[in-house]
Amino acid sequence: MICCTSTYHFIYLVYTEFRLWFVLVMVRCPACTLNPNCHSFSKIDEKDGVSTYYTCPAKAILYKDTKGILQHYEMELEDNADLPWVWTFDCAGFTISHATEVQTAIGICQILKTKCGDSLQRIIVINPTWHIHSLLYVIWPFMTDHVRSIIQIENN
C-alpha cells in the first residue's frame, strides 16, 4: 500500500493477454473499501453546485472507531475542497451508545472548524432523539458560531 497525503492508493497487478499491467486505484477509506458500512458519511447528491453529504451513525458498524471516522470525514471533505455543502445527519436508531462517543463528535467539530470554514451551509438533523439533543448540549462549546447558527433540527 502506498500512502499519499490522506488518500490511499493500492497497486494491483493485472495480467491480460501476455501483458502485465500495473493499475493504480484510488480508495477513500481503507475500512470502507472492505465494508462500506464501517463508517457513515458520504456524498449523496450535488445540485446547483452544492454537495449534500449524509450520515447515520446507527448504520455505521465501527461507530466507536474515532480515529477511523475522523480520517474518513477528512478524506470525504478533501474532495469537496471549499465548495458549498449541506450535511444531513440522520438520527434514526441513534442511542446512548452513539451519544457517548463524545471524542468523535468533538473531533468532527474540529474538522468543521479547521477545514470547512463557511463552505458548510446547513446541518439538517432528521429523526432526532433525546440522545442527539444531549450530545449537542455537550459539544456546543466546541462548535464555531457559524456551525451553531446553521443547525436545523427537523422534528418529524
N, C-alpha and C positions, 0 to 999 in steps of 0.2 A: 504494500500500500504506500502511496506517495501522498504526502500532505502538502497542500499549497494554501496558505492563509487559513481560512476557516472552511473551505470547501474541500471535500475529499475526492480523490481520483483513484480509480482502480485500473490496472492494465490487464487486459485479457489477451491471451494468445488465441488466435483464430486460425485454423488450418483449413484452407479451401483450395481445391484443385492444384495441389503441389506448391502452394504458396503459404508462407507463414505471415500472418498479419498481426500487428500489434494494434489493439483497439483501446483507445483512451475513453473511458466512460465517466462522466461526472455524476457524483452521487451526493445528495444533500446531507442527509443524516445517516450514518452507518447503521444505527439501530433500526431506523425506519425502513432502510433498504431491505433488511431481513424480515421485518414485520411492520407494515405501515401503521399498525395500531399501537406502536410503542409510545409515541408522543402525539398529542393532538394540537396541531397548529399548522394550517396550510392555507394557501391562496385558493379561493374557490371561484372568484369571478373578477373581471375587470370591465368596467363600463365608464365611458366618458373620461378615461384617464385616471380613474380612481379604482384601486385594487381593494377587494374585500377578502379578509382573512377570517377563518373560522377556527374556534377551539371549543372542545367539550372535554374537560378534564376527566369526567367519568368514563369516557370512551378510551382513555389512554391506559394501556397496560402498565407502563412504567411511570405512573404519576408521582412516585417517590424519588425518581431519578433527577434530582435538582440540577446537577451538572449537565447531564444529557439534555434535559429540557431547555435549559438556558442556551446551550450551544445550538440546539435545534431552532429556537427563536431567532438567534443571531444569524444563522445561515439563511433562513427563510427571508428575513427582513433585509439581508445584504443584497439579495436580488432585486428588491423593490427600490433600492437606493433612496433618494429623497422624494420619490413620487408620493402623492397623496394616497392615503389608505384608510379603510374603516375596519374595525375589529368587532366581529360578532362573537360574544362569549356566551356559550350555551351552558346553563347550569343544570340541565336535566340530569338527574342522578348525582348531583353534587352533594356530598355528605360531609360529616365532621372529619372523616379521614382525609378528604381533599382539602378542607379548610385549615387543617393543622399543618399543611405544607407552606408555612409562612415564609421560610427562606426562599422558596421558589418564587412566591409572589413578590417578595422584596427584590429579588434578582430581576424579575421581569420589569418592575418599576425602574430599576437602574438602566436596563436596556432601553426602555422607552425614553428615559431622561437623556442618556448619552448618545444614542444612535438615531432617534426618530425626530427629535425636535418638534416642530409643528406639523410634520407631514401626516401624523395620525390625526384624522379629523373627527372621528367619533368612536366610542366604545359602546356597543349596544349589548346589554346584558339581557338575555332571554331566559325564560323558565327559572326565575330567581327563587332561591330557597333562603331560609333564615341563615344558613351557613355562609352564604356569599355575603350577606349583609354584615355578618360578624367579621369575616375576613377583610372586607373593605374598611371597616372601622379600625382594624389593627394596622393595616398597611397605609391608611390615609396619610400619615405624616411623611411617608416615603415617596409619595406622588408629587409631581410638579403641579403648580396651579393650573397649567394647561390641561393636564390629564384629568384632574379633578373636575374641570369645567365641561369636559366632553363625555362624561359617563352618563349614559341614558339607560335607565332600568325599565324594561318593558314588563309590566305586570299583566299576566295573562288576562 
